[in-house]
Amino acid sequence: MAESMLNDVMMSFIQNDLNILKSVYLKEDVVNTLEKEITKYLVLISQRSLSPIQSKRLTDLMNIVNDIERVGDHAENLAELSEEKINEKLPFSEKALDELKFMFSKVQISLNKSISALKNRDIALAREVALKEDEIDEIEKELRGNHINRLNQGICYPESGVIFLDLISNLERVGDHANNISLMVIDELSKD
């Protein structure tokens, strides 16, 4: 659900479509509810007699649930930025849109792979995500620099620029959460 929220936000942003954002806000409520309910269930399990391995797994699952909920929060932040862009009719250059699509694609792939690694207990896939973490951080720095150059050259509308920087910052944080999930998968499976 958190992954689909990100996809919806990007589609809304590119297509200037506010209607798509309605589903993002609805899904955010569901993600928050799921996080609370899953965490409650995990806490109930934690009160049982568990082996150290089971106890560690439970702690990891609680952290993963929190990471996924945080992805939903970032998707909601992105939705609010998209809404502002659309309502204020803020222009974005083709170059800025291409950069956003590029970074979004990298983050989306990392999140997708981290969730697949978790579901399928796939350490190789988790390692791919961990290796891409630095790349996502570098992309964010590069896009920030490119954007500042556009601002200095007067190519970029300042209000659009603020949204651009917030967008790439939120995307980078989603990449961090994907990495957190993959690192927990690696940690667990490397002990098997």
C-alpha positions in Angstrom: 0.0 0.0 0.0 2.8 2.4 0.8 4.4 1.6 -2.5 1.2 2.3 -4.4 0.9 5.7 -2.5 4.3 6.7 -3.9 3.3 5.7 -7.5 0.0 7.7 -7.1 1.8 10.8 -5.9 4.3 10.7 -8.8 1.5 10.3 -11.3 -0.4 13.1 -9.7 2.6 15.4 -9.8 3.5 14.7 -13.5 -0.2 14.8 -14.7 -1.2 17.7 -12.5 -4.2 15.6 -11.3 -5.5 16.4 -7.8 -8.1 13.5 -8.0 -5.3 10.9 -7.8 -4.2 12.4 -4.4 -7.5 11.5 -2.7 -6.5 7.8 -2.8 -3.1 8.7 -1.3 -4.7 10.3 1.8 -7.1 7.4 2.2 -4.3 4.9 2.0 -2.3 6.9 4.5 -5.0 6.4 7.1 -5.1 2.7 6.3 -1.3 2.4 6.6 -1.4 4.1 10.0 -4.2 1.8 11.2 -2.3 -1.3 10.0 0.9 -0.2 11.7 -0.9 0.2 15.0 -2.7 -3.1 14.7 0.3 -5.1 13.5 2.4 -3.6 16.3 -0.2 -4.5 18.9 -0.2 -8.1 17.6 3.6 -8.2 17.7 3.6 -6.9 21.2 1.2 -9.7 22.2 3.6 -12.2 20.7 6.5 -10.7 22.5 4.9 -11.5 25.8 5.2 -15.2 25.1 8.3 -17.3 25.7 10.5 -16.7 22.7 13.9 -17.9 21.8 16.6 -15.2 21.3 16.3 -15.6 17.5 12.5 -15.2 17.6 12.9 -12.2 19.9 15.3 -10.6 17.5 13.0 -11.3 14.5 10.1 -9.8 16.4 12.1 -6.6 17.1 13.1 -6.4 13.4 9.5 -6.8 12.3 8.4 -4.0 14.6 11.1 -1.8 13.1 10.1 -2.8 9.6 6.5 -2.0 10.3 7.6 1.4 11.5 9.8 1.9 8.4 6.9 1.1 6.1 4.6 3.4 8.0 7.2 6.2 7.6 7.3 5.6 3.8 3.5 6.3 4.0 4.2 9.5 5.9 6.8 10.6 3.2 4.2 9.7 0.5 1.7 12.0 2.3 4.4 14.7 2.4 5.0 14.3 -1.3 1.2 14.4 -1.9 1.0 17.7 -0.1 3.8 19.1 -2.2 2.1 17.8 -5.4 -1.1 19.5 -4.2 0.7 22.8 -3.7 2.3 22.6 -7.1 -1.0 21.9 -8.8 -3.1 24.5 -6.8 -0.5 27.2 -7.2 0.1 26.3 -10.9 3.9 26.2 -10.2 6.0 25.6 -13.3 8.7 22.9 -13.4 11.2 22.7 -16.2 11.5 19.5 -18.3 14.9 19.1 -16.8 13.6 19.3 -13.2 10.8 16.8 -14.1 13.2 14.4 -15.7 15.4 14.6 -12.6 12.5 13.9 -10.3 11.3 11.0 -12.5 14.9 9.6 -12.4 15.2 9.8 -8.6 11.7 8.5 -8.1 12.5 5.5 -10.3 15.6 4.7 -8.3 13.8 5.0 -5.0 10.8 3.0 -6.2 13.1 0.2 -7.3 14.9 0.1 -3.9 11.6 0.0 -2.0 10.2 -2.7 -4.2 13.3 -4.8 -3.9 13.5 -4.4 -0.1 9.8 -5.5 0.3 10.4 -8.4 -2.1 13.6 -9.4 -0.1 11.6 -9.3 3.1 8.7 -11.4 1.7 10.9 -13.9 -0.1 13.7 -14.0 2.4 16.1 -13.1 -0.4 19.5 -11.9 0.9 20.9 -11.2 -2.6 18.0 -8.8 -3.3 18.5 -7.2 0.1 22.2 -6.7 -0.6 21.3 -5.0 -4.0 19.2 -2.4 -2.1 22.0 -1.8 0.5 24.5 -1.2 -2.3 22.1 1.3 -4.0 21.7 3.4 -0.8 24.8 5.5 -1.4 23.7 6.0 -5.0 20.4 7.4 -3.9 22.2 9.8 -1.5 24.5 10.9 -4.3 21.6 11.5 -6.7 19.9 13.7 -4.1 23.1 15.7 -3.7 23.6 16.0 -7.4 20.0 17.1 -8.0 20.2 19.6 -5.2 23.3 21.1 -6.8 21.7 21.1 -10.3 18.7 22.9 -8.8 20.8 25.5 -7.1 22.6 26.2 -10.4 19.2 26.6 -12.1 18.1 29.1 -9.4 21.3 31.0 -9.7 20.9 31.2 -13.5 17.3 32.5 -13.1 16.0 29.4 -15.0 13.9 28.1 -12.0 10.9 29.7 -10.4 11.8 30.1 -6.6 8.5 28.7 -5.3 8.9 25.6 -7.5 12.4 25.3 -6.3 11.4 25.0 -2.6 9.0 22.2 -3.6 11.7 20.5 -5.7 14.1 20.4 -2.8 11.4 19.0 -0.4 10.5 16.4 -3.0 14.0 15.1 -3.4 14.6 15.2 0.4 11.4 13.1 1.0 12.5 10.6 -1.8 15.9 10.2 -0.2 14.3 9.4 3.1 12.1 6.7 1.5 15.4 5.3 0.1 16.7 5.3 3.7 13.7 3.3 4.9 14.0 0.8 2.1 17.7 0.4 3.1 16.7 -0.1 6.7 14.4 -3.0 5.7 17.1 -4.6 3.5 19.7 -4.3 6.3 17.4 -6.2 8.7 16.8 -8.9 6.1 20.6 -9.2 5.6 21.2 -9.3 9.3 18.7 -12.0 9.9 19.6 -14.2 6.9 23.3 -14.0 7.3 22.9 -15.8 10.5 21.1 -18.8 9.0 
